[in-house]
Amino acid sequence: MFGTRPEIIRLSRIFTLLDKNFEHVMINTMQNFSENLNKIFFQQLGIREPDYNFNINTGDYGTQVSEIIKKSDEVFQKEKPDILLVLGDTNSSLCVLPASHYGIKIFHLEAGMRSYDWRMPEEKNRVLIDHLSNILLPYTDYSRENLIRENIHPSKIFVVGNPIIQVINHYDKKINDSKIMQKLGVKNNDYFLVTAHRSENVDDPETLQNILLALQNIHTKFRKRVIFPIHPRTISKMKHKPKGIDLIAPLGFFDFTKLEKNAFCLVSDSGTIPEESLYFGRPCVTIRKSTERPEFVEAGSNIIAGLNPQNILESVHLITSHKQVYYKWNRIFGDGNTAMKVINIIRGVI
């Protein structure tokens, strides 16, 4: 079960192997409901149509979560699966609640990440999902250690690496063939790429205003374009269009990844952008007060800037002003064979 852009992308190579090796039912909650954040990735990545599309109500938290639980409960009763595979920490993964009730074995890919920041809805989800899961599939040893510290037995934990590397490598040619840079009129190393969508950031008017002010200051200081593919959640909270920032519609995987690969610097509140920026050897500033991915700070590719506009500007200046020494630091990504490892583990546990 899945429902957001990062889940679809990271599971894309695993879906194919699941279909080849198991009786595999795909459920799309459509938590990200817009075409540019959901359906487009099925088309681009060659993923078959899901068996179920929930089209859940994304209005308020209670309605969204209750619909995910209710509808997944109905599917579990009908399909009677042996195993449920979920990735990450979105509300879609709260389908683990009815799955656990029915004794379905739960596999959690991207297990063990911790920010220890309870303001984040995702942090609550991570802890709940991990402790209900039968098999935990963290990306790194760092995440494995988090799980062990929470008294999850090591026999349930298998470090499998980061699936995004396999996806990027598989579609490398299509990424390089993207014409998005020509379309936007930008050149390599001459623009900032921005994303911001987290509820604790964009739902707070003061915080969102601080982020926009920081982006305007970055544009003024560096005299480079600031490209901001904007999430529907974020644009719905904006009272006016910020100056000096190019707001564009959300992009498909190939176009967005091409922009990541060639940006001067990435500025984001995403958890996944720091992963991709390190892989491409591009500096990244995280506009949050905490991170569940400290490995990337340790690698030297990421600064946690907080949400003060001046701190964000100074963090961008710092990380772009010194020689980058982290380009080959890729120990945390694994060997690029995550999909087959996941399939092998599922087969072994059945």
Helices and strands as residue ranges (DSSP letters): H 5-21, E 27-28, G 35-37, H 39-44, E 52-53, H 61-79, E 83-87, G 91-95, H 96-101, E 105-109, H 121-132, E 135-137, H 141-149, G 154-156, H 163-170, H 172-177, H 180-184, E 191-195, H 199-202, H 205-222, E 225-229, H 232-235, E 245-248, H 253-262, E 265-268, H 273-280, E 284-286, H 294-298, E 302-304, H 309-321, G 331-333, H 338-349
